[in-house]
């Protein structure tokens, strides 16, 4: 599909997730079949733009393009400045966050809280478009269906955003009130798709190739965006791509494939964060990988527990190598001698 001057290789997108979709994770997802990925949310506050957290989130070294950066804030002029700031640092697409349900974001009227104030939301959209267009940078918008069940105003905002120059819309099929509870509904996505001419992306509860196919069929969406289902399972993109192309399920990757991907992911992760922070922030990814594998009952918890005791990159890498080799040698339905030792140590 086409997004401004960019032809995206497929319609499988990685959702922006704070603390998850950093550069190493985005690169791996693209390597395993995603056609597009959006960065973690970057604040529009100028006093935080030089912070270590923001500088890491704005690091796109070695990442295949197009580079999409999501910005968040409540002040139109500040958001326009944030768009220019990130364009100067390599952003090729700017995404506006009107979907984050986190309290610390919504309490400041950013993220999905903006959907309560349509005039402010439109003011921000117009300011960001005006800042980005002179640079040839498309602006996209990610939002929820509304703030609450009684205020599903995403269709209204979608039409206003299109008129203001937004070039793609992503809709998570929940209200902010729902958070991540209940099931995502995609009827609102289908309704928006029928009312606008720009590409529409469906997001929420797309957890399998079959679900991806169903959501695309029911909504008529141009693409799907996957978030939590890719945590620990970045190969979901190649599984979906295969299913959409053939109608057949792709066999799951073998343990040695996953081991190689994970080791590459860890090395890239350490290079971005340094050893101290990298080892600690990698733990959640390692836990998600273990949870996604067909391991015997309790093995994932044992692995997570042991990983959380390790404080060096070499120890973490060695644990991954040894664990995957042991699982491959014994079969994933058996407890390994290594795991027995972890039990004793605990």
Phi and psi in degrees as GROMACS dihedral restraints (atoms count N, CA, C in turn):
[ dihedral_restraints ]
;  ai    aj    ak    al  type     phi  dphi    fc
    3     4     5     6     1  -100.7    20    10
    4     5     6     7     1   133.1    20    10
    6     7     8     9     1  -131.1    20    10
    7     8     9    10     1   101.4    20    10
    9    10    11    12     1    59.0    20    10
   10    11    12    13     1  -129.2    20    10
   12    13    14    15     1   -82.9    20    10
   13    14    15    16     1     0.6    20    10
   15    16    17    18     1  -104.9    20    10
   16    17    18    19     1   131.7    20    10
   18    19    20    21     1   -97.3    20    10
   19    20    21    22     1   113.0    20    10
   21    22    23    24     1   -81.1    20    10
   22    23    24    25     1   140.1    20    10
   24    25    26    27     1   -68.0    20    10
   25    26    27    28     1   -25.5    20    10
   27    28    29    30     1  -158.5    20    10
   28    29    30    31     1  -176.2    20    10
   30    31    32    33     1  -107.7    20    10
   31    32    33    34     1    32.1    20    10
   33    34    35    36     1  -114.8    20    10
   34    35    36    37     1   112.5    20    10
   36    37    38    39     1  -114.2    20    10
   37    38    39    40     1   149.2    20    10
   39    40    41    42     1   -95.9    20    10
   40    41    42    43     1   126.6    20    10
   42    43    44    45     1   -75.0    20    10
   43    44    45    46     1   146.4    20    10
   45    46    47    48     1   -70.7    20    10
   46    47    48    49     1   126.9    20    10
   48    49    50    51     1  -136.5    20    10
   49    50    51    52     1   120.2    20    10
   51    52    53    54     1   -60.7    20    10
   52    53    54    55     1   131.9    20    10
   54    55    56    57     1    79.4    20    10
   55    56    57    58     1     2.7    20    10
   57    58    59    60     1  -127.3    20    10
   58    59    60    61     1   -56.8    20    10
   60    61    62    63     1   -86.5    20    10
   61    62    63    64     1    58.0    20    10
   63    64    65    66     1   -78.8    20    10
   64    65    66    67     1   179.7    20    10
   66    67    68    69     1   -56.1    20    10
   67    68    69    70     1   -47.2    20    10
   69    70    71    72     1   -60.4    20    10
   70    71    72    73     1   -40.3    20    10
   72    73    74    75     1   -69.1    20    10
   73    74    75    76     1   -42.4    20    10
   75    76    77    78     1   -61.3    20    10
   76    77    78    79     1   -43.4    20    10
   78    79    80    81     1   -61.2    20    10
   79    80    81    82     1   -41.5    20    10
   81    82    83    84     1   -67.4    20    10
   82    83    84    85     1   -41.9    20    10
   84    85    86    87     1   -62.1    20    10
   85    86    87    88     1   -40.5    20    10
   87    88    89    90     1   -65.3    20    10
   88    89    90    91     1   -39.1    20    10
   90    91    92    93     1   -61.9    20    10
   91    92    93    94     1   -32.3    20    10
   93    94    95    96     1  -101.6    20    10
   94    95    96    97     1    21.2    20    10
   96    97    98    99     1   120.2    20    10
   97    98    99   100     1    -9.2    20    10
   99   100   101   102     1   -73.9    20    10
  100   101   102   103     1   139.2    20    10
  102   103   104   105     1   -92.4    20    10
  103   104   105   106     1    -9.8    20    10
  105   106   107   108     1  -165.1    20    10
  106   107   108   109     1   143.1    20    10
  108   109   110   111     1  -144.9    20    10
  109   110   111   112     1   141.9    20    10
  111   112   113   114     1  -109.8    20    10
  112   113   114   115     1   139.8    20    10
  114   115   116   117     1   -65.2    20    10
  115   116   117   118     1   166.6    20    10
  117   118   119   120     1   -57.7    20    10
  118   119   120   121     1   154.0    20    10
  120   121   122   123     1   -60.2    20    10
  121   122   123   124     1   130.9    20    10
  123   124   125   126     1  -111.6    20    10
  124   125   126   127     1   131.0    20    10
  126   127   128   129     1   -67.1    20    10
  127   128   129   130     1   149.9    20    10
  129   130   131   132     1   -91.6    20    10
  130   131   132   133     1    -3.8    20    10
  132   133   134   135     1   -70.7    20    10
  133   134   135   136     1   121.0    20    10
  135   136   137   138     1   -64.5    20    10
  136   137   138   139     1   -27.2    20    10
  138   139   140   141     1   -72.2    20    10
  139   140   141   142     1   -13.1    20    10
  141   142   143   144     1  -109.1    20    10
  142   143   144   145     1    -2.1    20    10
  144   145   146   147     1   -69.0    20    10
  145   146   147   148     1   -22.9    20    10
  147   148   149   150     1   -98.5    20    10
  148   149   150   151     1     8.6    20    10
  150   151   152   153     1   -70.8    20    10
  151   152   153   154     1   158.8    20    10
  153   154   155   156     1   -62.0    20    10
  154   155   156   157     1   -41.6    20    10
  156   157   158   159     1   -60.5    20    10
  157   158   159   160     1   -47.2    20    10
  159   160   161   162     1   -67.3    20    10
  160   161   162   163     1   -39.2    20    10
  162   163   164   165     1   -64.3    20    10
  163   164   165   166     1   -35.4    20    10
  165   166   167   168     1   -68.8    20    10
  166   167   168   169     1   -40.1    20    10
  168   169   170   171     1   -67.4    20    10
  169   170   171   172     1   -24.2    20    10
  171   172   173   174     1   -94.6    20    10
  172   173   174   175     1    11.4    20    10
  174   175   176   177     1   -90.7    20    10
  175   176   177   178     1   116.3    20    10
  177   178   179   180     1  -118.3    20    10
  178   179   180   181     1    20.5    20    10
  180   181   182   183     1   -56.1    20    10
  181   182   183   184     1   123.9    20    10
  183   184   185   186     1    74.8    20    10
  184   185   186   187     1     5.6    20    10
  186   187   188   189     1   -85.4    20    10
  187   188   189   190     1   130.6    20    10
  189   190   191   192     1   -63.4    20    10
  190   191   192   193     1   141.1    20    10
  192   193   194   195     1   -81.7    20    10
  193   194   195   196     1   175.5    20    10
  195   196   197   198     1   -75.3    20    10
  196   197   198   199     1   148.0    20    10
  198   199   200   201     1   -89.3    20    10
  199   200   201   202     1   116.1    20    10
  201   202   203   204     1  -110.6    20    10
  202   203   204   205     1   126.9    20    10
  204   205   206   207     1  -118.9    20    10
  205   206   207   208     1   130.0    20    10
  207   208   209   210     1   -95.4    20    10
  208   209   210   211     1   131.3    20    10
  210   211   212   213     1  -116.2    20    10
  211   212   213   214     1   151.3    20    10
  213   214   215   216     1  -137.8    20    10
  214   215   216   217     1   145.1    20    10
  216   217   218   219     1   169.7    20    10
  217   218   219   220     1  -177.6    20    10
  219   220   221   222     1  -125.5    20    10
  220   221   222   223     1    -5.4    20    10
  222   223   224   225     1  -111.5    20    10
  223   224   225   226     1   125.5    20    10
  225   226   227   228     1   -61.9    20    10
  226   227   228   229     1   -46.1    20    10
  228   229   230   231     1   -64.2    20    10
  229   230   231   232     1   -39.5    20    10
  231   232   233   234     1   -66.4    20    10
  232   233   234   235     1   -39.3    20    10
  234   235   236   237     1   -66.5    20    10
  235   236   237   238     1   -37.8    20    10
  237   238   239   240     1   -64.2    20    10
  238   239   240   241     1   -41.9    20    10
  240   241   242   243     1   -63.5    20    10
  241   242   243   244     1   -39.2    20    10
  243   244   245   246     1   -64.3    20    10
  244   245   246   247     1   -37.6    20    10
  246   247   248   249     1   -61.9    20    10
  247   248   249   250     1   -47.7    20    10
  249   250   251   252     1   -63.1    20    10
  250   251   252   253     1   -40.7    20    10
  252   253   254   255     1   -58.7    20    10
  253   254   255   256     1   -45.6    20    10
  255   256   257   258     1   -76.5    20    10
  256   257   258   259     1   -30.9    20    10
  258   259   260   261     1   -63.9    20    10
  259   260   261   262     1   -40.5    20    10
  261   262   263   264     1   -62.4    20    10
  262   263   264   265     1   -22.5    20    10
  264   265   266   267     1  -105.6    20    10
  265   266   267   268     1    18.1    20    10
  267   268   269   270     1   111.7    20    10
  268   269   270   271     1    -4.4    20    10
  270   271   272   273     1   -65.6    20    10
  271   272   273   274     1   130.8    20    10
  273   274   275   276     1  -106.1    20    10
  274   275   276   277     1   -15.5    20    10
  276   277   278   279     1  -140.5    20    10
  277   278   279   280     1   138.8    20    10
  279   280   281   282     1  -112.4    20    10
  280   281   282   283     1   126.6    20    10
  282   283   284   285     1  -110.3    20    10
  283   284   285   286     1   133.1    20    10
  285   286   287   288     1   -95.4    20    10
  286   287   288   289     1   128.1    20    10
  288   289   290   291     1   -86.9    20    10
  289   290   291   292     1   110.9    20    10
  291   292   293   294     1  -129.0    20    10
  292   293   294   295     1    28.9    20    10
  294   295   296   297     1  -124.7    20    10
  295   296   297   298     1   -16.4    20    10
  297   298   299   300     1   -64.7    20    10
  298   299   300   301     1   127.0    20    10
  300   301   302   303     1   -95.4    20    10
  301   302   303   304     1    -0.3    20    10
  303   304   305   306     1   -60.3    20    10
  304   305   306   307     1   138.4    20    10
  306   307   308   309     1   -59.5    20    10
  307   308   309   310     1   -41.9    20    10
  309   310   311   312     1   -66.4    20    10
  310   311   312   313     1   -22.2    20    10
  312   313   314   315     1   -86.7    20    10
  313   314   315   316     1   -48.4    20    10
  315   316   317   318     1   -68.8    20    10
  316   317   318   319     1   -30.1    20    10
  318   319   320   321     1   -62.6    20    10
  319   320   321   322     1   -21.7    20    10
  321   322   323   324     1   -99.6    20    10
  322   323   324   325     1    11.7    20    10
  324   325   326   327     1    66.9    20    10
  325   326   327   328     1    23.1    20    10
  327   328   329   330     1   -99.6    20    10
  328   329   330   331     1  -176.9    20    10
  330   331   332   333     1    59.6    20    10
  331   332   333   334     1  -138.9    20    10
  333   334   335   336     1   -67.7    20    10
  334   335   336   337     1   -16.7    20    10
  336   337   338   339     1   -61.2    20    10
  337   338   339   340     1   -26.8    20    10
  339   340   341   342     1   -62.3    20    10
  340   341   342   343     1   -23.8    20    10
  342   343   344   345     1   -67.4    20    10
  343   344   345   346     1   -14.2    20    10
  345   346   347   348     1   -77.7    20    10
  346   347   348   349     1   -18.6    20    10
  348   349   350   351     1  -124.9    20    10
  349   350   351   352     1    87.2    20    10
  351   352   353   354     1   -64.1    20    10
  352   353   354   355     1   -34.1    20    10
  354   355   356   357     1   -68.0    20    10
  355   356   357   358     1   -40.8    20    10
  357   358   359   360     1   -67.4    20    10
  358   359   360   361     1   -41.8    20    10
  360   361   362   363     1   -56.9    20    10
  361   362   363   364     1   -45.4    20    10
  363   364   365   366     1   -68.4    20    10
  364   365   366   367     1   -37.0    20    10
  366   367   368   369     1   -60.2    20    10
  367   368   369   370     1   -43.2    20    10
  369   370   371   372     1   -64.6    20    10
  370   371   372   373     1   -45.0    20    10
  372   373   374   375     1   -58.8    20    10
  373   374   375   376     1   -47.3    20    10
  375   376   377   378     1   -63.3    20    10
  376   377   378   379     1   -39.3    20    10
  378   379   380   381     1   -67.5    20    10
  379   380   381   382     1   -42.4    20    10
  381   382   383   384     1   -68.3    20    10
  382   383   384   385     1   -41.7    20    10
  384   385   386   387     1   -60.5    20    10
  385   386   387   388     1   -44.1    20    10
  387   388   389   390     1   -63.4    20    10
  388   389   390   391     1   -32.2    20    10
  390   391   392   393     1   -76.6    20    10
  391   392   393   394     1   -34.0    20    10
  393   394   395   396     1   -89.1    20    10
  394   395   396   397     1   -36.9    20    10
  396   397   398   399     1   -57.8    20    10
  397   398   399   400     1   -41.5    20    10
  399   400   401   402     1   -59.6    20    10
  400   401   402   403     1   -20.3    20    10
  402   403   404   405     1   -95.2    20    10
  403   404   405   406     1     2.9    20    10
  405   406   407   408     1    71.8    20    10
  406   407   408   409     1    24.0    20    10
  408   409   410   411     1  -102.1    20    10
  409   410   411   412     1   120.3    20    10
  411   412   413   414     1   -69.0    20    10
  412   413   414   415     1   149.5    20    10
  414   415   416   417     1  -112.7    20    10
  415   416   417   418     1   133.4    20    10
  417   418   419   420     1  -120.9    20    10
  418   419   420   421     1   166.3    20    10
  420   421   422   423     1  -135.6    20    10
  421   422   423   424     1   131.0    20    10
  423   424   425   426     1  -115.3    20    10
  424   425   426   427     1   129.1    20    10
  426   427   428   429     1  -145.8    20    10
  427   428   429   430     1   175.4    20    10
  429   430   431   432     1  -100.7    20    10
  430   431   432   433     1  -177.8    20    10
  432   433   434   435     1   -73.0    20    10
  433   434   435   436     1   -18.2    20    10
  435   436   437   438     1   161.8    20    10
  436   437   438   439     1  -176.6    20    10
  438   439   440   441     1   -77.8    20    10
  439   440   441   442     1   -38.6    20    10
  441   442   443   444     1  -148.0    20    10
  442   443   444   445     1   172.2    20    10
  444   445   446   447     1   -61.1    20    10
  445   446   447   448     1   -30.1    20    10
  447   448   449   450     1   -85.8    20    10
  448   449   450   451     1    -3.4    20    10
  450   451   452   453     1  -135.0    20    10
  451   452   453   454     1    53.3    20    10
  453   454   455   456     1   -80.1    20    10
  454   455   456   457     1    86.2    20    10
  456   457   458   459     1  -104.2    20    10
  457   458   459   460     1    16.0    20    10
  459   460   461   462     1   -57.0    20    10
  460   461   462   463     1   -40.4    20    10
  462   463   464   465     1   -59.8    20    10
  463   464   465   466     1   -39.1    20    10
  465   466   467   468     1   -64.6    20    10
  466   467   468   469     1   -46.7    20    10
  468   469   470   471     1   -65.7    20    10
  469   470   471   472     1   -36.4    20    10
  471   472   473   474     1   -60.7    20    10
  472   473   474   475     1   -46.7    20    10
  474   475   476   477     1   -65.8    20    10
  475   476   477   478     1   -39.8    20    10
  477   478   479   480     1   -65.8    20    10
  478   479   480   481     1   -39.6    20    10
  480   481   482   483     1   -64.8    20    10
  481   482   483   484     1   -42.2    20    10
  483   484   485   486     1   -60.9    20    10
  484   485   486   487     1   -44.6    20    10
  486   487   488   489     1   -63.5    20    10
  487   488   489   490     1   -29.8    20    10
  489   490   491   492     1   -82.3    20    10
  490   491   492   493     1    -9.1    20    10
  492   493   494   495     1   113.5    20    10
  493   494   495   496     1     3.7    20    10
  495   496   497   498     1   -64.7    20    10
  496   497   498   499     1   139.1    20    10
  498   499   500   501     1  -106.1    20    10
  499   500   501   502     1    -6.2    20    10
  501   502   503   504     1  -160.4    20    10
  502   503   504   505     1   143.3    20    10
  504   505   506   507     1  -119.9    20    10
  505   506   507   508     1   134.3    20    10
  507   508   509   510     1  -117.3    20    10
  508   509   510   511     1   131.8    20    10
  510   511   512   513     1  -125.2    20    10
  511   512   513   514     1   119.2    20    10
  513   514   515   516     1   -83.2    20    10
  514   515   516   517     1   128.1    20    10
  516   517   518   519     1   -77.9    20    10
  517   518   519   520     1    41.3    20    10
  519   520   521   522     1  -139.3    20    10
  520   521   522   523     1   155.9    20    10
  522   523   524   525     1   -80.9    20    10
  523   524   525   526     1   166.4    20    10
  525   526   527   528     1   -63.5    20    10
  526   527   528   529     1   -35.2    20    10
  528   529   530   531     1   -58.4    20    10
  529   530   531   532     1   -33.8    20    10
  531   532   533   534     1   -74.0    20    10
  532   533   534   535     1   -25.8    20    10
  534   535   536   537     1    62.2    20    10
  535   536   537   538     1  -118.8    20    10
  537   538   539   540     1  -117.0    20    10
  538   539   540   541     1    19.6    20    10
  540   541   542   543     1   -86.7    20    10
  541   542   543   544     1   161.8    20    10
  543   544   545   546     1    66.9    20    10
  544   545   546   547     1  -166.2    20    10
  546   547   548   549     1  -107.1    20    10
  547   548   549   550     1   143.6    20    10
  549   550   551   552     1   -69.5    20    10
  550   551   552   553     1   141.2    20    10
  552   553   554   555     1  -111.3    20    10
  553   554   555   556     1   139.6    20    10
  555   556   557   558     1  -113.4    20    10
  556   557   558   559     1     8.7    20    10
  558   559   560   561     1   -63.1    20    10
  559   560   561   562     1   -37.0    20    10
  561   562   563   564     1   -64.9    20    10
  562   563   564   565     1   -38.1    20    10
  564   565   566   567     1   -60.9    20    10
  565   566   567   568     1   -45.5    20    10
  567   568   569   570     1   -61.5    20    10
  568   569   570   571     1   -40.3    20    10
  570   571   572   573     1   -63.7    20    10
  571   572   573   574     1   -45.9    20    10
  573   574   575   576     1   -62.0    20    10
  574   575   576   577     1   -43.2    20    10
  576   577   578   579     1   -58.1    20    10
  577   578   579   580     1   -35.2    20    10
  579   580   581   582     1   -75.9    20    10
  580   581   582   583     1   -12.6    20    10
  582   583   584   585     1  -109.2    20    10
  583   584   585   586     1   -11.2    20    10
  585   586   587   588     1  -124.9    20    10
  586   587   588   589     1   163.8    20    10
  588   589   590   591     1  -104.4    20    10
  589   590   591   592     1   -13.7    20    10
  591   592   593   594     1   -83.4    20    10
  592   593   594   595     1   161.4    20    10
  594   595   596   597     1   -59.7    20    10
  595   596   597   598     1   143.2    20    10
  597   598   599   600     1  -123.7    20    10
  598   599   600   601     1   134.6    20    10
  600   601   602   603     1  -116.3    20    10
  601   602   603   604     1   131.4    20    10
  603   604   605   606     1   -93.4    20    10
  604   605   606   607     1   136.2    20    10
  606   607   608   609     1  -139.6    20    10
  607   608   609   610     1   143.1    20    10
  609   610   611   612     1   120.3    20    10
  610   611   612   613     1   116.2    20    10
  612   613   614   615     1    61.0    20    10
  613   614   615   616     1    29.9    20    10
  615   616   617   618     1   -94.1    20    10
  616   617   618   619     1    95.7    20    10
  618   619   620   621     1  -113.6    20    10
  619   620   621   622     1    -0.8    20    10
  621   622   623   624     1  -155.1    20    10
  622   623   624   625     1   163.3    20    10
  624   625   626   627     1   -59.2    20    10
  625   626   627   628     1   -38.8    20    10
  627   628   629   630     1   -65.6    20    10
  628   629   630   631     1   -40.5    20    10
  630   631   632   633     1   -67.2    20    10
  631   632   633   634     1   -38.2    20    10
  633   634   635   636     1   -59.5    20    10
  634   635   636   637     1   -46.7    20    10
  636   637   638   639     1   -61.3    20    10
  637   638   639   640     1   -42.6    20    10
  639   640   641   642     1   -65.6    20    10
  640   641   642   643     1   -44.2    20    10
  642   643   644   645     1   -65.5    20    10
  643   644   645   646     1   -43.0    20    10
  645   646   647   648     1   -61.1    20    10
  646   647   648   649     1   -40.5    20    10
  648   649   650   651     1   -68.1    20    10
  649   650   651   652     1   -43.6    20    10
  651   652   653   654     1   -75.7    20    10
  652   653   654   655     1   -29.3    20    10
  654   655   656   657     1   -98.5    20    10
  655   656   657   658     1   -24.7    20    10
  657   658   659   660     1    72.2    20    10
  658   659   660   661     1    13.3    20    10
  660   661   662   663     1   -60.7    20    10
  661   662   663   664     1   153.2    20    10
  663   664   665   666     1   -80.5    20    10
  664   665   666   667     1   -21.6    20    10
  666   667   668   669     1  -160.1    20    10
  667   668   669   670     1   168.2    20    10
  669   670   671   672     1  -123.7    20    10
  670   671   672   673     1   149.8    20    10
  672   673   674   675     1  -121.5    20    10
  673   674   675   676     1   132.0    20    10
  675   676   677   678     1  -118.4    20    10
  676   677   678   679     1   131.9    20    10
  678   679   680   681     1  -115.5    20    10
  679   680   681   682     1   -92.2    20    10
  681   682   683   684     1   -61.1    20    10
  682   683   684   685     1   -29.4    20    10
  684   685   686   687     1   -67.6    20    10
  685   686   687   688     1   -16.1    20    10
  687   688   689   690     1   -90.9    20    10
  688   689   690   691     1    -7.9    20    10
  690   691   692   693     1   -69.6    20    10
  691   692   693   694     1   115.6    20    10
  693   694   695   696     1    78.6    20    10
  694   695   696   697     1    -2.5    20    10
  696   697   698   699     1  -141.5    20    10
  697   698   699   700     1    56.5    20    10
  699   700   701   702     1   -64.7    20    10
  700   701   702   703     1   -15.1    20    10
  702   703   704   705     1   -75.3    20    10
  703   704   705   706     1    -1.4    20    10
  705   706   707   708     1   -58.5    20    10
  706   707   708   709     1   -28.5    20    10
  708   709   710   711     1   -68.3    20    10
  709   710   711   712     1   -41.6    20    10
  711   712   713   714     1   -71.2    20    10
  712   713   714   715     1   -30.8    20    10
  714   715   716   717     1   -64.7    20    10
  715   716   717   718     1   -44.0    20    10
  717   718   719   720     1   -66.4    20    10
  718   719   720   721     1   -44.3    20    10
  720   721   722   723     1   -58.1    20    10
  721   722   723   724     1   -43.3    20    10
  723   724   725   726     1   -64.3    20    10
  724   725   726   727     1   -43.7    20    10
  726   727   728   729     1   -66.2    20    10
  727   728   729   730     1   -42.7    20    10
  729   730   731   732     1   -65.0    20    10
  730   731   732   733     1   -32.1    20    10
  732   733   734   735     1   -80.8    20    10
  733   734   735   736     1   -32.6    20    10
  735   736   737   738     1  -120.2    20    10
  736   737   738   739     1   -19.6    20    10
  738   739   740   741     1    78.4    20    10
  739   740   741   742     1     7.3    20    10
  741   742   743   744     1  -119.0    20    10
  742   743   744   745     1   149.0    20    10
  744   745   746   747     1   -76.1    20    10
  745   746   747   748     1   134.6    20    10
  747   748   749   750     1   -80.2    20    10
  748   749   750   751     1   133.3    20    10
  750   751   752   753     1   -57.3    20    10
  751   752   753   754     1   145.0    20    10
  753   754   755   756     1   -63.2    20    10
  754   755   756   757     1   153.7    20    10
  756   757   758   759     1   -66.5    20    10
  757   758   759   760     1   150.5    20    10
  759   760   761   762     1   -80.9    20    10
  760   761   762   763     1   167.0    20    10
  762   763   764   765     1   -61.0    20    10
  763   764   765   766     1   -34.7    20    10
  765   766   767   768     1   -71.3    20    10
  766   767   768   769     1   -31.8    20    10
  768   769   770   771     1   -64.0    20    10
  769   770   771   772     1   -48.3    20    10
  771   772   773   774     1   -62.4    20    10
  772   773   774   775     1   -40.7    20    10
  774   775   776   777     1   -57.1    20    10
  775   776   777   778     1   -46.0    20    10
  777   778   779   780     1   -64.3    20    10
  778   779   780   781     1   -43.5    20    10
  780   781   782   783     1   -63.1    20    10
  781   782   783   784     1   -43.0    20    10
  783   784   785   786     1   -66.6    20    10
  784   785   786   787     1   -41.7    20    10
  786   787   788   789     1   -63.2    20    10
  787   788   789   790     1   -41.3    20    10
  789   790   791   792     1   -62.6    20    10
  790   791   792   793     1   -41.8    20    10
  792   793   794   795     1   -60.0    20    10
  793   794   795   796     1   -45.1    20    10
  795   796   797   798     1   -63.4    20    10
  796   797   798   799     1   -45.3    20    10
  798   799   800   801     1   -60.0    20    10
  799   800   801   802     1   -43.0    20    10
  801   802   803   804     1   -67.1    20    10
  802   803   804   805     1   -37.1    20    10
  804   805   806   807     1   -62.8    20    10
  805   806   807   808     1   -46.3    20    10
  807   808   809   810     1   -63.3    20    10
  808   809   810   811     1   -36.0    20    10
  810   811   812   813     1   -66.2    20    10
  811   812   813   814     1   -28.8    20    10
  813   814   815   816     1   -82.0    20    10
  814   815   816   817     1   -43.2    20    10
  816   817   818   819     1   -99.2    20    10
  817   818   819   820     1   -13.9    20    10
  819   820   821   822     1    82.0    20    10
  820   821   822   823     1   166.6    20    10
  822   823   824   825     1   -67.0    20    10
  823   824   825   826     1   -49.4    20    10
  825   826   827   828     1   -60.1    20    10
  826   827   828   829     1   -55.2    20    10
  828   829   830   831     1   -72.1    20    10
  829   830   831   832     1   -37.3    20    10
  831   832   833   834     1   -61.7    20    10
  832   833   834   835     1   -44.0    20    10
  834   835   836   837     1   -61.2    20    10
  835   836   837   838     1   -43.1    20    10
  837   838   839   840     1   -73.5    20    10
  838   839   840   841     1   -40.0    20    10
  840   841   842   843     1   -76.8    20    10
  841   842   843   844     1   -17.1    20    10
  843   844   845   846     1   -77.2    20    10
  844   845   846   847     1   -18.2    20    10
  846   847   848   849     1   -58.5    20    10
  847   848   849   850     1   -40.2    20    10
  849   850   851   852     1   -64.4    20    10
  850   851   852   853     1   -40.2    20    10
  852   853   854   855     1   -62.4    20    10
  853   854   855   856     1   -43.0    20    10
  855   856   857   858     1   -61.9    20    10
  856   857   858   859     1   -40.3    20    10
  858   859   860   861     1   -62.9    20    10
  859   860   861   862     1   -41.4    20    10
  861   862   863   864     1   -66.2    20    10
  862   863   864   865     1   -41.3    20    10
  864   865   866   867     1   -58.9    20    10
  865   866   867   868     1   -48.0    20    10
  867   868   869   870     1   -60.9    20    10
  868   869   870   871     1   -38.8    20    10
  870   871   872   873     1   -66.9    20    10
  871   872   873   874     1   -30.1    20    10
  873   874   875   876     1   -80.6    20    10
  874   875   876   877     1   -15.0    20    10
  876   877   878   879     1   -86.8    20    10
  877   878   879   880     1   153.5    20    10
  879   880   881   882     1   -79.6    20    10
  880   881   882   883     1    64.9    20    10
  882   883   884   885     1   -92.2    20    10
  883   884   885   886     1   157.0    20    10
  885   886   887   888     1   -63.8    20    10
  886   887   888   889     1   159.2    20    10
  888   889   890   891     1   -53.8    20    10
  889   890   891   892     1   127.8    20    10
  891   892   893   894     1    90.9    20    10
  892   893   894   895     1   -16.2    20    10
  894   895   896   897     1   -67.2    20    10
  895   896   897   898     1   -40.1    20    10
  897   898   899   900     1   -63.4    20    10
  898   899   900   901     1   -41.0    20    10
  900   901   902   903     1   -66.2    20    10
  901   902   903   904     1   -38.2    20    10
  903   904   905   906     1   -63.9    20    10
  904   905   906   907     1   -43.5    20    10
  906   907   908   909     1   -62.2    20    10
  907   908   909   910     1   -47.3    20    10
  909   910   911   912     1   -60.8    20    10
  910   911   912   913     1   -44.2    20    10
  912   913   914   915     1   -60.4    20    10
  913   914   915   916     1   -41.0    20    10
  915   916   917   918     1   -71.6    20    10
  916   917   918   919     1   -43.6    20    10
  918   919   920   921     1   -56.1    20    10
  919   920   921   922     1   -38.0    20    10
  921   922   923   924     1   -69.7    20    10
  922   923   924   925     1   -10.7    20    10
  924   925   926   927     1   -92.4    20    10
  925   926   927   928     1   -10.1    20    10
  927   928   929   930     1   -91.1    20    10
  928   929   930   931     1   135.8    20    10
  930   931   932   933     1  -117.4    20    10
  931   932   933   934     1     3.4    20    10
  933   934   935   936     1  -126.5    20    10
  934   935   936   937     1   153.4    20    10
  936   937   938   939     1   -62.9    20    10
  937   938   939   940     1   -41.7    20    10
  939   940   941   942     1   -63.6    20    10
  940   941   942   943     1   -39.3    20    10
  942   943   944   945     1   -66.6    20    10
  943   944   945   946     1   -39.3    20    10
  945   946   947   948     1   -66.2    20    10
  946   947   948   949     1   -45.1    20    10
  948   949   950   951     1   -63.0    20    10
  949   950   951   952     1   -42.0    20    10
  951   952   953   954     1   -63.8    20    10
  952   953   954   955     1   -40.0    20    10
  954   955   956   957     1   -62.4    20    10
  955   956   957   958     1   -42.1    20    10
  957   958   959   960     1   -64.0    20    10
  958   959   960   961     1   -47.2    20    10
  960   961   962   963     1   -59.9    20    10
  961   962   963   964     1   -49.9    20    10
  963   964   965   966     1   -64.5    20    10
  964   965   966   967     1   -40.4    20    10
  966   967   968   969     1   -66.0    20    10
  967   968   969   970     1   -47.4    20    10
  969   970   971   972     1   -66.3    20    10
  970   971   972   973     1   -38.1    20    10
  972   973   974   975     1   -64.1    20    10
  973   974   975   976     1   -40.3    20    10
  975   976   977   978     1   -67.8    20    10
  976   977   978   979     1   -42.2    20    10
  978   979   980   981     1   -62.9    20    10
  979   980   981   982     1   -39.9    20    10
  981   982   983   984     1   -67.6    20    10
  982   983   984   985     1   -35.2    20    10
  984   985   986   987     1   -75.6    20    10
  985   986   987   988     1   -37.7    20    10
  987   988   989   990     1   -97.2    20    10
  988   989   990   991     1   -16.5    20    10
  990   991   992   993     1    91.5    20    10
  991   992   993   994     1   144.2    20    10
  993   994   995   996     1   -77.2    20    10
  994   995   996   997     1    -1.8    20    10
  996   997   998   999     1   -98.7    20    10
  997   998   999  1000     1     8.8    20    10
  999  1000  1001  1002     1  -123.4    20    10
 1000  1001  1002  1003     1   152.9    20    10
 1002  1003  1004  1005     1   -81.5    20    10
 1003  1004  1005  1006     1   132.6    20    10
 1005  1006  1007  1008     1   -86.7    20    10
 1006  1007  1008  1009     1   156.7    20    10
 1008  1009  1010  1011     1   -56.6    20    10
 1009  1010  1011  1012     1   -35.1    20    10
 1011  1012  1013  1014     1   -59.7    20    10
 1012  1013  1014  1015     1   -43.6    20    10
 1014  1015  1016  1017     1   -67.2    20    10
 1015  1016  1017  1018     1   -33.4    20    10
 1017  1018  1019  1020     1   -63.0    20    10
 1018  1019  1020  1021     1   -38.8    20    10
 1020  1021  1022  1023     1   -65.8    20    10
 1021  1022  1023  1024     1   -37.6    20    10
 1023  1024  1025  1026     1   -63.8    20    10
 1024  1025  1026  1027     1   -38.5    20    10
 1026  1027  1028  1029     1   -61.1    20    10
 1027  1028  1029  1030     1   -44.5    20    10
 1029  1030  1031  1032     1   -64.1    20    10
 1030  1031  1032  1033     1   -39.9    20    10
 1032  1033  1034  1035     1   -67.2    20    10
 1033  1034  1035  1036     1   -33.2    20    10
